[in-house]
Amino acid sequence: MEAVADSLPETFLIRLKRLVSIRNERYAELNAEGLAMVDRSIFSIFRDCEREGLSKEARDILGSARSEDQVPAAPLVLG
């Protein structure tokens, strides 16, 4: 059971990376509702990361996507 608990924080980071990737790769295909759904999912996983003490890592994931010019012009809505 401890191994599962140890891997949970890493799972959150993997999910966050995947959702940010989906948002970036599929941005042009998403309507407003789809984009809002992805953004809410990103926010939810981001909050999970915060609860696990991974705020810095989660912010790095979001920041690296922006710095690599991967995030489209529309801002990520986290709230």
Secondary structure, 3 states (H helix, E strand, C coil): CHHHHHHHHHHHHHHHHHHHHHHHHHHHHCCHHHHHHHHHHHHHHHHHHHHCCCHHHHHHHHHHHHHCCCCCCCCCCCC
